Amino acid sequence: MPRQQNLPAPVNKAANDKDAPLKEDIRLLGRLLGNVLREQEGETVFHVVETIRQTAVRFRRESDAQSGAELNKMLKKLTRDQTITVVRAFSYFSHLANIAEDQHHNRRRRAHLLAGSAPQQGSIAFALSKLDDAGVSGATVRRFFKEALISPVLTAHPTEVQRKSTLDAEREIARLLAERDHPLTPKEMARNTQLLHACVTTLWQTRMLRYTKLTVADEIENALSYYRTTFLRELPGLYDDIENEIGAQFPQRHVDEKDFPPFVQMGSWIGGDRDGNPNVNAGTMQHALMRQSTAIFDFYLEEVHALGAELSISTLLVSVSPELQALADSSPDQSEHRMDEPYRRALIGLYARLAATARKLGAAHVLRQEVGSAAPYETAAEFTRDLQVLADSLKAHHGAALIKPRLATVKRASEIFGFHLATLDMRQSSDVHERVLGELFSRAKAHPNYSGLSEDEKVELLLDELSKPRLLYSPYLDYSAETGSELAILRAAREIRQRYGDRAIRNYIISHTETVSDLLEVLLLQKETGLLHVEWDHASGQVHDARMELMVIPLFETIPDLRCAAGIMESYMSLPQVRHLIAKQGDLQEVMLGYSDSNKDGGFLTSNWELYKAETQLVELFDGANVKLRLFHGRGGTVGRGGGPSYEAILAQPAGTVNGQIRLTEQGEIIASKFSNPEIGRRNLELLVAATLEASLTPHAPQGRRAKKLAECESVMEELSARAYRAYRDLVYGTPGFTDYFFSATPIAEIAELNIGSRPASRKSTRRIEDLRAIPWGFSWGQCRLLLPGWYGFGSAVSSWLYEDAEAKEQKKRLAVLRAMFKEWPFFATLLSNMDMVLSKTDLAVASRYAELVADKRLRNSIFKRIVEEHERTTACLTTITGAKERLAGNPLLARSIKNRFAYLDPLNHLQVELIKRHRAATAEGRKLDERVRRGIHLSINGIAAGLRNTG
């Protein structure tokens, strides 16, 4: 009989005692999973899973060849049904381990705070203390918060492999696990364990995969769940924390809540990002805002109702302000029982107005019927003013203590979220705009062949058309479906802004921006749809004034695009018409930089360097033009797509690039990782604000000797980047057969079949890597445990620079330069730290199993050998520079976590390879595909993604 302690965590005896609660939690969850497995699948299946687990752990710990052979033999003998059960068991163990680790992070942070230790790096308190030490005044800090905009932008990309049902069950497990940290009676502890057992059973009996394609509407609902779980309460709470910390750090001046306008605002691409996604249109934009608005009104209505129950203040005991009394008198509640309770009557009136507003804006239903009818609010600001009336009256009449518990949160939420919840960005590819305008010009007889013009001719024609009062579009002509759809989308944006407020939609992002005309085309499309307002002087026939409703934002993605970014923006902003429009939007212009595509295009090192250079050049350009630059960082989840810790990434930005203004994407599974747990979500939001505050106000512009040293470092990076670029491009784009290798040696084809997003894996129906989206590109390399986009090219670059054409003395000198760069330059240190993390997850032995999927033995051996050699060079160079022989030497907790997970990932990878072989053989032979095999592949993709804690 197998022992009762089922699926325990591998115990690392060298671990610090501080990690004992983590190990205990994983043991508990593993034991419960084992019990569920035994109950649901039987003793025999449980014994198979447990034997595989023990063998895999032994193989990982001891690198025992015999254990490895045993493992392979056991896995190959599994039946199809057993295979699916084993994959599910190991996948769910990874999910449960993730929950336990998140809970442990919360536990350690609370212990740190309870101990009264110095503020942790990344906290607001730490940032303020650092700024105070640097001589930054409290007035400067307050001015920062008045002018700042920090915006995490949630995006839906085909990498989120967990269903919402799974996420909901895992949130409840996290809550129950956190409950065990509090004193519980034996009966309460037993009840907690029973509920955990029930949750794990629910997970096991819940379908892990989607069997229908995810729609945009599904993606919208998934994103909204994070607002309900985290953002709606944790974001206002963070404002309170910041207000308190500033008051403590800079007590010389009273801190008022008016010092903190909504400097953190949420953004979203879900429903508005139509680049390569034919499922996004005017209808999805309208649906997105309707659902967002419904979510925030549900919150307001619930909170206002609760306030009505709580604020039972009687005028028989305390006075109220005339403004509050006026609100009460205008309420539809005229009950005699509440005539002396003006706060309740006022709140009943607020509730009625909110309900009316919700219905006006499309909310399907209001859960709790209002007492009587009332006029809807015209704007969210009116609702905020009413809440302020309540707060002012309480403060003036000995009720200040009643503000903080709930009223302050609702009022702050109204300022942050308005009636729209999050700003919906629009995005489309520049080539679509060109086709649409080409048709408009042609049908209006303005120009027969717009796309055939030179760039200068396009700019001239576009500027001329922008200065004319007439429209190209005519309601009496027929247009193509594409043109009709694009114009409808822009008209919908105008209606949405009128309906939900200006903050509902205010940005238009242009993918593949390569020329000035790409930007001017969107200005003209705004004019055609009433979003660009032009006033003409009829006497002279000239434009008198103009303003645009949507900021036109270029997205520079590829390496060539990044290199041209500053030049394009210089030409664009030098146009008088454009400069006038920028002045109208507060002398502020946003530029988006693409991390994912630049990495796929040029490799990890070159992508990071070209992004750094583009930012530096843009800062210099904008400073000279007296225009404020806001950078929008299109970061992905993995390091290969610009991922990695946000705090370190922001601090590593070149001097002057943050300046209180930053937007960045939160993509796919990273949203769940950061924000599915409220406490972790609050911490991630705090990290984002603290990093932006530090990067903006810490004096870090290099002067004198430091500036000279930085210039030397940048010169070395330029050389390293050129070498890394050649190595990466030579492998990916210059090696005959590499595309065939990639499509065979990774599960890219199987990933494309997953129902994990509304967007296709490729922009076009080809096998060209150029057309493949960067997300599935990175996802595929992660699944086969190579993670090539996060390190390839570094070893060739460093080793060739160090040793080619250099005597021993010169080699030592160059190595000293690299070591100094690592110690003193945040950009280079962060680059190496991220690469270190990627290499810690890379496993060549596992990757070799995937290489066996390549039928052409010569091609397989040739390319895999090159990858192995580059991996060896990269790890050797990283060790030489950092001096750390072990990966993640500076982060032992993460190192242990990754090492312990490998024993549970190995069987999943092995089974995935075996299942892919069967699946592809059936396809090649024209046999009917076994749905169980396909399901097993997709389950393994889910499990490996969970185990690595990143997918794309």
WOLIN-V189121 format. One record per backbone hydrogen bond with DSSP energy under -0.5 kcal/mol. NH is the residue of the N-H (numbers start at 0). CO is the residue of the C=O. E is the energy in kcal/mol with one decimal. If there is no record, write none. Layout:
nh->[NH & NH]
co->[CO & CO]
e->[E & E]
This chain:
nh->[5 & 11 & 12 & 14 & 18 & 19 & 22 & 23 & 24 & 25 & 26 & 27 & 28 & 29 & 30 & 31 & 32 & 33 & 34 & 35 & 36 & 37 & 38 & 39 & 40 & 41 & 41 & 45 & 46 & 47 & 48 & 49 & 50 & 51 & 52 & 53 & 54 & 55 & 56 & 57 & 58 & 59 & 60 & 61 & 62 & 64 & 67 & 68 & 69 & 70 & 71 & 72 & 73 & 74 & 75 & 76 & 77 & 82 & 83 & 84 & 85 & 86 & 87 & 88 & 89 & 90 & 91 & 92 & 93 & 94 & 95 & 96 & 97 & 98 & 99 & 100 & 101 & 102 & 103 & 104 & 105 & 106 & 107 & 108 & 109 & 110 & 111 & 112 & 113 & 114 & 115 & 116 & 122 & 126 & 127 & 128 & 129 & 130 & 131 & 132 & 133 & 134 & 135 & 140 & 141 & 142 & 143 & 144 & 145 & 146 & 147 & 148 & 149 & 150 & 152 & 153 & 153 & 154 & 156 & 158 & 159 & 160 & 166 & 167 & 168 & 169 & 170 & 171 & 172 & 173 & 174 & 175 & 176 & 177 & 178 & 179 & 179 & 180 & 181 & 188 & 189 & 190 & 191 & 192 & 193 & 194 & 195 & 196 & 197 & 198 & 199 & 200 & 201 & 202 & 203 & 204 & 205 & 205 & 218 & 219 & 220 & 221 & 222 & 223 & 224 & 225 & 225 & 226 & 226 & 227 & 228 & 229 & 230 & 231 & 232 & 233 & 234 & 236 & 237 & 238 & 239 & 240 & 241 & 242 & 243 & 244 & 245 & 246 & 247 & 248 & 249 & 252 & 255 & 258 & 259 & 262 & 264 & 264 & 266 & 267 & 268 & 269 & 270 & 271 & 272 & 273 & 273 & 275 & 276 & 277 & 279 & 280 & 284 & 285 & 286 & 287 & 288 & 289 & 290 & 291 & 292 & 293 & 294 & 295 & 296 & 297 & 298 & 299 & 300 & 301 & 302 & 303 & 304 & 305 & 306 & 307 & 308 & 309 & 310 & 311 & 314 & 316 & 317 & 324 & 325 & 326 & 327 & 328 & 329 & 330 & 333 & 337 & 338 & 340 & 344 & 345 & 346 & 347 & 348 & 349 & 350 & 351 & 352 & 353 & 354 & 355 & 356 & 357 & 358 & 359 & 360 & 361 & 362 & 366 & 368 & 376 & 381 & 382 & 383 & 384 & 385 & 386 & 387 & 388 & 389 & 390 & 391 & 392 & 393 & 394 & 395 & 396 & 396 & 397 & 398 & 401 & 402 & 403 & 404 & 405 & 406 & 407 & 409 & 410 & 411 & 412 & 413 & 414 & 415 & 416 & 417 & 417 & 419 & 420 & 421 & 422 & 423 & 424 & 424 & 425 & 426 & 427 & 429 & 431 & 432 & 433 & 434 & 435 & 436 & 437 & 438 & 439 & 440 & 441 & 442 & 443 & 444 & 445 & 446 & 451 & 452 & 457 & 458 & 459 & 460 & 461 & 462 & 463 & 464 & 465 & 466 & 467 & 476 & 483 & 484 & 485 & 486 & 487 & 488 & 489 & 490 & 491 & 492 & 493 & 494 & 495 & 496 & 497 & 498 & 499 & 500 & 503 & 504 & 507 & 508 & 509 & 510 & 510 & 512 & 512 & 513 & 518 & 518 & 519 & 520 & 521 & 521 & 522 & 523 & 524 & 525 & 526 & 527 & 528 & 528 & 529 & 530 & 531 & 532 & 532 & 533 & 534 & 535 & 536 & 537 & 540 & 541 & 543 & 544 & 546 & 548 & 550 & 550 & 552 & 552 & 553 & 553 & 554 & 555 & 555 & 556 & 561 & 562 & 563 & 564 & 564 & 567 & 568 & 569 & 570 & 571 & 572 & 573 & 574 & 578 & 579 & 580 & 581 & 582 & 583 & 584 & 585 & 586 & 587 & 588 & 590 & 591 & 592 & 593 & 594 & 594 & 595 & 597 & 598 & 599 & 600 & 601 & 602 & 606 & 607 & 608 & 609 & 610 & 611 & 612 & 613 & 614 & 615 & 616 & 617 & 618 & 619 & 620 & 621 & 622 & 623 & 624 & 625 & 625 & 626 & 627 & 629 & 630 & 630 & 631 & 632 & 632 & 633 & 633 & 634 & 635 & 640 & 641 & 642 & 643 & 648 & 649 & 650 & 651 & 652 & 656 & 660 & 661 & 662 & 663 & 664 & 665 & 667 & 669 & 670 & 671 & 672 & 673 & 674 & 675 & 677 & 680 & 681 & 682 & 683 & 684 & 685 & 686 & 687 & 688 & 689 & 690 & 691 & 692 & 693 & 694 & 695 & 696 & 697 & 699 & 701 & 705 & 706 & 707 & 708 & 709 & 710 & 711 & 712 & 713 & 714 & 715 & 716 & 717 & 718 & 719 & 720 & 721 & 722 & 723 & 724 & 725 & 726 & 727 & 728 & 729 & 730 & 731 & 732 & 733 & 734 & 735 & 737 & 740 & 741 & 742 & 743 & 744 & 745 & 750 & 751 & 752 & 752 & 753 & 753 & 755 & 759 & 762 & 765 & 770 & 771 & 771 & 772 & 776 & 777 & 778 & 779 & 780 & 781 & 782 & 783 & 784 & 785 & 786 & 789 & 790 & 791 & 793 & 796 & 797 & 798 & 799 & 800 & 801 & 802 & 803 & 805 & 810 & 811 & 812 & 813 & 814 & 815 & 816 & 817 & 818 & 819 & 820 & 821 & 822 & 823 & 824 & 825 & 828 & 829 & 830 & 831 & 832 & 833 & 834 & 835 & 836 & 837 & 838 & 839 & 840 & 840 & 841 & 841 & 842 & 846 & 847 & 848 & 848 & 849 & 850 & 851 & 852 & 853 & 854 & 856 & 859 & 860 & 861 & 862 & 863 & 864 & 865 & 866 & 867 & 868 & 869 & 870 & 871 & 872 & 873 & 874 & 875 & 876 & 877 & 878 & 879 & 880 & 881 & 882 & 884 & 888 & 890 & 894 & 895 & 896 & 897 & 898 & 899 & 900 & 901 & 902 & 903 & 904 & 905 & 906 & 907 & 908 & 909 & 910 & 911 & 912 & 913 & 914 & 915 & 916 & 917 & 918 & 919 & 920 & 921 & 922 & 923 & 924 & 925 & 925 & 926 & 930 & 932 & 933 & 934 & 935 & 936 & 937 & 938 & 939 & 940 & 941 & 942 & 943 & 944 & 945 & 946 & 947 & 948 & 949]
co->[3 & 9 & 10 & 11 & 15 & 16 & 18 & 19 & 20 & 21 & 22 & 23 & 24 & 25 & 26 & 27 & 28 & 29 & 30 & 31 & 32 & 33 & 34 & 35 & 36 & 36 & 37 & 41 & 42 & 43 & 44 & 45 & 46 & 47 & 48 & 49 & 50 & 51 & 52 & 53 & 54 & 55 & 56 & 57 & 58 & 62 & 63 & 64 & 65 & 66 & 67 & 68 & 69 & 70 & 71 & 72 & 74 & 78 & 79 & 80 & 81 & 82 & 83 & 84 & 85 & 86 & 87 & 88 & 89 & 90 & 91 & 92 & 93 & 94 & 95 & 96 & 97 & 98 & 99 & 100 & 101 & 102 & 103 & 104 & 105 & 106 & 107 & 108 & 109 & 110 & 112 & 111 & 119 & 122 & 123 & 124 & 125 & 126 & 127 & 128 & 129 & 131 & 130 & 136 & 137 & 138 & 139 & 140 & 141 & 142 & 143 & 659 & 262 & 661 & 663 & 151 & 266 & 665 & 154 & 156 & 156 & 158 & 162 & 163 & 164 & 165 & 166 & 167 & 168 & 169 & 170 & 171 & 172 & 173 & 174 & 175 & 176 & 177 & 178 & 184 & 185 & 186 & 187 & 188 & 189 & 190 & 191 & 192 & 193 & 194 & 195 & 196 & 197 & 198 & 199 & 200 & 201 & 202 & 214 & 215 & 216 & 217 & 218 & 219 & 220 & 221 & 222 & 222 & 223 & 223 & 224 & 225 & 225 & 226 & 229 & 229 & 230 & 232 & 233 & 234 & 235 & 236 & 237 & 238 & 239 & 240 & 241 & 242 & 243 & 244 & 245 & 249 & 253 & 255 & 256 & 260 & 149 & 262 & 151 & 422 & 153 & 153 & 268 & 268 & 268 & 271 & 426 & 273 & 273 & 275 & 276 & 278 & 280 & 281 & 282 & 283 & 284 & 285 & 286 & 287 & 288 & 289 & 290 & 291 & 292 & 293 & 294 & 295 & 296 & 297 & 298 & 299 & 300 & 301 & 302 & 303 & 304 & 305 & 306 & 309 & 339 & 313 & 313 & 320 & 321 & 322 & 323 & 324 & 325 & 327 & 331 & 334 & 335 & 337 & 340 & 341 & 342 & 343 & 344 & 345 & 346 & 347 & 348 & 349 & 350 & 351 & 352 & 353 & 354 & 355 & 356 & 358 & 357 & 364 & 366 & 352 & 378 & 378 & 379 & 380 & 381 & 382 & 383 & 384 & 385 & 386 & 387 & 388 & 389 & 390 & 391 & 392 & 393 & 394 & 393 & 398 & 399 & 399 & 400 & 402 & 401 & 402 & 405 & 406 & 407 & 408 & 409 & 410 & 411 & 412 & 412 & 413 & 416 & 416 & 419 & 265 & 503 & 267 & 422 & 506 & 271 & 508 & 510 & 428 & 428 & 429 & 430 & 431 & 432 & 433 & 434 & 435 & 436 & 437 & 438 & 439 & 441 & 440 & 440 & 448 & 449 & 453 & 454 & 455 & 456 & 457 & 458 & 459 & 460 & 461 & 462 & 464 & 473 & 479 & 480 & 481 & 482 & 483 & 484 & 485 & 486 & 487 & 488 & 489 & 490 & 491 & 492 & 493 & 494 & 495 & 496 & 500 & 501 & 550 & 425 & 552 & 427 & 508 & 509 & 554 & 511 & 514 & 515 & 515 & 516 & 517 & 518 & 518 & 519 & 520 & 521 & 522 & 523 & 524 & 525 & 526 & 525 & 525 & 530 & 546 & 531 & 544 & 533 & 541 & 535 & 536 & 536 & 534 & 534 & 532 & 530 & 505 & 548 & 507 & 550 & 551 & 589 & 509 & 553 & 591 & 554 & 557 & 558 & 559 & 560 & 561 & 563 & 564 & 565 & 566 & 567 & 568 & 569 & 571 & 574 & 575 & 576 & 577 & 578 & 579 & 580 & 582 & 581 & 581 & 627 & 629 & 553 & 631 & 555 & 592 & 633 & 633 & 593 & 594 & 595 & 596 & 597 & 598 & 602 & 603 & 604 & 605 & 606 & 607 & 608 & 609 & 610 & 611 & 612 & 613 & 614 & 615 & 616 & 617 & 618 & 619 & 620 & 621 & 622 & 621 & 586 & 588 & 628 & 660 & 590 & 630 & 662 & 592 & 631 & 632 & 640 & 637 & 638 & 637 & 636 & 644 & 645 & 646 & 647 & 649 & 653 & 657 & 148 & 630 & 150 & 632 & 152 & 154 & 666 & 667 & 667 & 668 & 669 & 670 & 671 & 675 & 676 & 677 & 678 & 679 & 680 & 681 & 682 & 683 & 684 & 685 & 686 & 687 & 688 & 689 & 690 & 691 & 692 & 693 & 697 & 699 & 702 & 702 & 703 & 704 & 705 & 706 & 707 & 708 & 709 & 710 & 711 & 712 & 713 & 714 & 715 & 716 & 717 & 718 & 719 & 720 & 721 & 722 & 723 & 724 & 725 & 726 & 727 & 728 & 728 & 730 & 733 & 734 & 736 & 737 & 738 & 739 & 740 & 741 & 746 & 747 & 748 & 749 & 749 & 750 & 753 & 275 & 770 & 763 & 767 & 767 & 768 & 760 & 772 & 773 & 774 & 775 & 776 & 777 & 778 & 779 & 781 & 780 & 780 & 786 & 787 & 787 & 790 & 792 & 793 & 794 & 795 & 796 & 797 & 798 & 799 & 802 & 806 & 807 & 808 & 809 & 810 & 811 & 812 & 813 & 814 & 815 & 816 & 817 & 818 & 819 & 820 & 823 & 824 & 825 & 826 & 827 & 828 & 829 & 830 & 831 & 832 & 833 & 834 & 835 & 836 & 837 & 837 & 838 & 784 & 842 & 843 & 844 & 845 & 845 & 846 & 847 & 849 & 850 & 852 & 854 & 855 & 856 & 857 & 858 & 859 & 860 & 861 & 862 & 863 & 864 & 865 & 866 & 867 & 868 & 869 & 870 & 871 & 872 & 873 & 874 & 875 & 876 & 877 & 878 & 882 & 885 & 887 & 890 & 891 & 892 & 893 & 894 & 895 & 896 & 897 & 898 & 900 & 900 & 901 & 902 & 903 & 904 & 905 & 906 & 907 & 908 & 909 & 910 & 911 & 912 & 913 & 914 & 915 & 916 & 917 & 918 & 919 & 920 & 921 & 922 & 921 & 928 & 929 & 929 & 930 & 931 & 932 & 933 & 934 & 935 & 936 & 937 & 938 & 939 & 940 & 941 & 942 & 943 & 944 & 944]
e->[-1.7 & -0.6 & -0.9 & -2.0 & -2.2 & -2.1 & -2.1 & -2.3 & -2.4 & -2.4 & -2.4 & -2.5 & -2.7 & -2.8 & -2.7 & -2.5 & -2.4 & -2.4 & -2.4 & -2.5 & -2.5 & -2.3 & -2.5 & -2.8 & -2.7 & -0.6 & -1.4 & -2.1 & -2.4 & -1.9 & -2.4 & -2.9 & -2.4 & -2.2 & -2.4 & -2.5 & -2.3 & -2.6 & -2.4 & -2.3 & -2.5 & -2.2 & -2.6 & -2.5 & -1.7 & -0.6 & -2.0 & -2.4 & -2.4 & -2.4 & -2.3 & -2.2 & -2.6 & -2.5 & -2.0 & -1.2 & -0.9 & -2.7 & -1.9 & -2.0 & -2.8 & -2.6 & -2.5 & -2.5 & -2.4 & -2.2 & -2.7 & -1.7 & -1.6 & -1.9 & -2.7 & -2.6 & -2.0 & -1.8 & -2.2 & -2.4 & -2.4 & -2.4 & -2.0 & -2.2 & -2.0 & -2.4 & -2.8 & -2.0 & -2.4 & -2.3 & -2.0 & -2.1 & -2.9 & -1.8 & -1.2 & -1.5 & -2.0 & -2.2 & -2.8 & -2.2 & -2.4 & -2.2 & -2.6 & -2.3 & -1.4 & -1.5 & -2.8 & -1.8 & -2.6 & -2.3 & -2.0 & -1.8 & -1.6 & -1.5 & -1.7 & -2.4 & -3.5 & -2.3 & -2.7 & -0.6 & -2.4 & -2.3 & -0.7 & -3.2 & -1.2 & -1.2 & -2.2 & -2.7 & -1.9 & -2.3 & -2.1 & -1.6 & -1.8 & -2.2 & -2.2 & -2.4 & -2.5 & -2.3 & -1.8 & -1.0 & -0.6 & -1.6 & -1.5 & -2.9 & -2.3 & -2.2 & -2.5 & -2.4 & -2.2 & -2.3 & -2.4 & -2.6 & -2.2 & -2.3 & -2.6 & -2.2 & -2.4 & -2.5 & -2.4 & -2.2 & -0.8 & -1.0 & -2.1 & -2.2 & -2.1 & -2.5 & -2.1 & -2.2 & -1.4 & -0.6 & -1.3 & -0.8 & -0.5 & -1.9 & -2.0 & -2.6 & -1.6 & -2.4 & -0.9 & -3.0 & -1.6 & -1.8 & -2.0 & -1.7 & -1.7 & -2.1 & -2.5 & -2.5 & -2.4 & -2.7 & -2.5 & -1.8 & -1.9 & -2.6 & -2.9 & -1.0 & -0.6 & -2.2 & -1.8 & -2.2 & -1.8 & -0.6 & -2.4 & -2.5 & -2.5 & -0.6 & -0.8 & -1.6 & -2.2 & -1.0 & -2.1 & -0.8 & -1.3 & -0.6 & -1.6 & -0.5 & -1.9 & -2.2 & -2.5 & -2.6 & -2.1 & -2.1 & -2.7 & -2.6 & -2.8 & -2.2 & -2.2 & -2.0 & -2.4 & -2.5 & -1.5 & -2.6 & -3.1 & -2.0 & -2.5 & -3.0 & -2.2 & -2.1 & -2.4 & -2.1 & -1.4 & -1.7 & -3.1 & -1.8 & -2.7 & -1.6 & -1.7 & -2.4 & -2.3 & -1.9 & -2.3 & -2.7 & -1.7 & -1.3 & -0.8 & -1.3 & -1.1 & -1.9 & -2.0 & -2.9 & -2.6 & -2.3 & -1.9 & -2.5 & -2.8 & -2.1 & -2.2 & -2.7 & -2.8 & -2.2 & -2.4 & -3.0 & -2.1 & -2.1 & -2.1 & -1.3 & -2.9 & -0.6 & -0.6 & -0.6 & -0.6 & -1.0 & -2.3 & -2.3 & -1.9 & -2.1 & -2.2 & -1.9 & -1.6 & -2.3 & -3.2 & -2.1 & -2.3 & -2.6 & -2.0 & -0.8 & -0.8 & -0.7 & -3.3 & -1.9 & -1.6 & -0.7 & -0.5 & -0.6 & -0.5 & -2.7 & -2.2 & -2.6 & -2.5 & -2.6 & -2.3 & -1.5 & -2.1 & -3.3 & -0.5 & -1.2 & -1.1 & -3.0 & -2.1 & -2.3 & -3.3 & -3.0 & -0.7 & -2.1 & -1.7 & -1.9 & -2.0 & -1.0 & -1.3 & -2.0 & -1.8 & -2.5 & -2.6 & -2.3 & -2.0 & -2.2 & -3.2 & -2.0 & -3.0 & -1.9 & -1.3 & -2.5 & -1.3 & -0.8 & -1.9 & -2.4 & -2.5 & -2.2 & -2.4 & -2.8 & -2.6 & -2.0 & -2.2 & -2.2 & -1.1 & -1.3 & -1.5 & -2.7 & -2.4 & -2.5 & -2.3 & -2.0 & -2.0 & -1.7 & -2.2 & -2.3 & -1.9 & -1.7 & -2.0 & -2.6 & -2.2 & -1.9 & -2.0 & -3.3 & -1.6 & -1.7 & -0.6 & -2.9 & -3.5 & -2.7 & -2.2 & -0.7 & -0.6 & -1.7 & -0.5 & -0.6 & -1.1 & -2.1 & -2.4 & -0.7 & -0.5 & -1.4 & -2.3 & -2.1 & -2.0 & -2.0 & -2.2 & -0.8 & -0.6 & -1.0 & -2.9 & -1.3 & -0.6 & -3.0 & -0.6 & -3.4 & -0.5 & -3.6 & -1.0 & -3.1 & -0.8 & -3.9 & -1.7 & -2.0 & -2.5 & -2.6 & -0.5 & -3.2 & -0.7 & -0.5 & -0.5 & -2.0 & -0.6 & -2.4 & -0.6 & -2.5 & -2.0 & -1.2 & -0.8 & -0.7 & -2.6 & -2.4 & -2.3 & -2.1 & -2.5 & -2.8 & -1.2 & -1.2 & -2.8 & -2.0 & -1.6 & -2.5 & -2.0 & -1.7 & -1.0 & -1.5 & -1.7 & -0.8 & -2.6 & -2.4 & -2.7 & -2.6 & -2.8 & -0.6 & -1.5 & -0.8 & -0.6 & -1.6 & -2.3 & -2.2 & -2.6 & -3.0 & -2.4 & -2.0 & -2.2 & -3.0 & -2.1 & -2.0 & -2.7 & -2.5 & -2.4 & -2.2 & -2.6 & -2.3 & -2.4 & -1.9 & -2.3 & -2.9 & -2.5 & -1.8 & -1.4 & -0.6 & -1.0 & -2.3 & -3.3 & -2.1 & -0.5 & -0.7 & -2.7 & -0.6 & -3.1 & -2.8 & -0.7 & -1.9 & -3.5 & -1.5 & -1.9 & -3.4 & -0.7 & -1.8 & -2.6 & -2.0 & -1.5 & -1.5 & -1.8 & -2.3 & -2.6 & -2.0 & -2.0 & -2.1 & -3.0 & -1.0 & -2.0 & -1.4 & -0.6 & -2.3 & -2.4 & -2.7 & -1.7 & -0.5 & -3.1 & -2.6 & -2.0 & -2.5 & -2.2 & -2.3 & -2.5 & -1.9 & -2.1 & -3.2 & -2.5 & -1.9 & -2.7 & -2.7 & -3.0 & -1.9 & -2.1 & -2.6 & -0.6 & -0.6 & -1.6 & -0.6 & -2.0 & -2.5 & -2.5 & -2.2 & -1.8 & -2.3 & -2.7 & -1.9 & -2.0 & -2.5 & -2.0 & -1.6 & -2.8 & -2.9 & -1.9 & -1.8 & -2.7 & -2.7 & -1.7 & -2.1 & -2.7 & -2.8 & -2.2 & -1.6 & -2.7 & -1.9 & -1.5 & -0.6 & -0.6 & -2.1 & -2.3 & -2.9 & -2.5 & -1.3 & -3.5 & -0.9 & -2.6 & -2.0 & -0.6 & -0.6 & -0.5 & -1.4 & -1.3 & -0.5 & -2.7 & -2.1 & -0.9 & -0.8 & -0.6 & -2.2 & -1.5 & -2.3 & -2.6 & -2.5 & -1.5 & -1.8 & -2.1 & -1.6 & -1.5 & -1.9 & -2.2 & -2.1 & -1.8 & -2.3 & -1.9 & -2.1 & -2.7 & -2.5 & -1.9 & -1.9 & -2.6 & -2.3 & -1.9 & -1.0 & -2.6 & -2.1 & -1.8 & -2.5 & -2.4 & -2.2 & -1.7 & -2.1 & -2.4 & -2.2 & -2.4 & -2.1 & -1.8 & -2.5 & -2.0 & -0.7 & -2.4 & -2.7 & -2.0 & -2.3 & -2.3 & -2.5 & -1.9 & -2.4 & -1.8 & -2.0 & -2.7 & -1.6 & -0.8 & -0.9 & -0.7 & -0.6 & -2.8 & -2.4 & -2.2 & -0.8 & -1.0 & -1.1 & -1.9 & -1.1 & -2.0 & -2.0 & -0.7 & -1.0 & -2.9 & -2.8 & -2.4 & -2.5 & -2.4 & -1.9 & -1.5 & -2.1 & -2.7 & -2.5 & -2.2 & -2.3 & -2.3 & -2.2 & -2.8 & -2.7 & -2.2 & -2.6 & -2.6 & -2.2 & -2.2 & -2.2 & -2.6 & -2.4 & -0.6 & -0.9 & -1.5 & -2.4 & -2.6 & -2.1 & -2.8 & -2.5 & -2.7 & -1.6 & -1.5 & -0.6 & -1.7 & -1.5 & -2.7 & -0.5 & -0.6 & -2.6 & -2.6 & -2.7 & -2.4 & -2.2 & -2.1 & -2.7 & -2.6 & -2.3 & -1.9 & -2.7 & -2.9 & -2.2 & -2.1 & -1.8 & -2.7 & -2.2 & -0.5 & -0.9 & -2.0 & -0.7 & -0.6 & -2.0 & -2.4 & -2.2 & -2.1 & -2.2 & -2.4 & -2.1 & -2.0 & -1.9 & -2.3 & -2.7 & -2.2 & -2.2 & -2.4 & -2.3 & -1.1 & -1.0]
